[in-house]
């Protein structure tokens, strides 16, 4: 169950990233927010900033919008696709054909 006050609890959010040929995308599975960049450190930083801004803006909303925004997980099939990417990385190796798939936590301080 996803807690309405997730951000105020200084939560650890589940985030993932995929890199291919110098392009990276990162996604927070807990809030369904995504960013793109040219390196893993860049997308991690961009995603952390996007999450802080998102949670701050969501917390400023009145109910019920606040609860809806703070309980917005990535759709099931998106989470399933990322799980499949991690499975392939585990089976075939992390750097197959120049692709990289990584997961990382983000502490939400907003």
N, C-alpha and C positions, 0 to 999 in steps of 0.2 A: 504494500500500500504506500502510496506517495503522500508525504506529509505536506499540508498546506503551508506550514512555516519552515519549509526545507531551508531556504536561504538564511533565515534568522538563526538557524542552528549551526551555521558555519559548516555546511555539508560538504562531503566529498562527492563530486559529480563524476559520472562515467563518461569519458570522452575517448574518441578513436580518431585515427588519422590514416590516410592512404597516400602514398607518394608514387608517382610514375613519371619518368622522364623529366625531372625537374619541376614538376607541378605537384602540389600537395593540397588535399582537402581534409578538413578536420570537422568533426561533428560531436556535439554534446547530446548523448542519447537521453539524458534526463530532461532536457528542455527543447530538444529538436532545433538547435541552432547550429549553423554551419558557416565555415569561412574557407577561403582559399589563399594560397600563397606559394612561394617558391622553395621553402625549406620547412622542415619539421619545427625548428625553434620559432620561425615566423608564425606558422599557423597555431602553435600552442599559445603564443603571446596574444595573437589576434582573438583567439577563442576565449581566453581568460578575460580580456577586455570586453568582448561582446557579452559574455555572461554577467559580468559585473554591471554593465549598463542595463541589460535586460532585467535582471533581478531588481535593481534599484527602481527602474520604471514600473515594473509590475507591483512592487510593494507600495508605490505611491497611488495606485489605483484603488478605487472603492470596491467593496464586495458587490456582486459575485465575480467581477472581472479579475480581481486579484487572485482568488483561488483558482480560477480557470487558467490564468497565465502561469501560475506557479505549480500547476499539476499537468503540464503539457509535455508528455513524453513523446519520443520519436515513435512513429507508427510501428506496429509489430513487424511488418515485412521489411522495414528499414533495419530494425534491430536484427532480424533474421539474416539479412544480406551481410551485415557486418560480422555476424557470427560465422557465416560461411567463409568470408574472407580470412578470418582468424584460423578456421579449420584448414583451409588451403595453405596458409602460411606455415602452420604446424606440420603439415604433411610434406610439403614440397620445399620448405625453407623460406626464410624471411625475405630474401632478396632474389626472387625468381624473376628473371627477365627485366631487372631494373625496378620491379615493384617492391614496395615496402608497406606493411600494414602493422600499425602499432596501436596499443591502447595506453591511456594514461589518465590518472586522476587529476581533477582540478578542484582545489579548495575554493569555495565560493565565500568571499569575505564581504559581499555587498550587504 
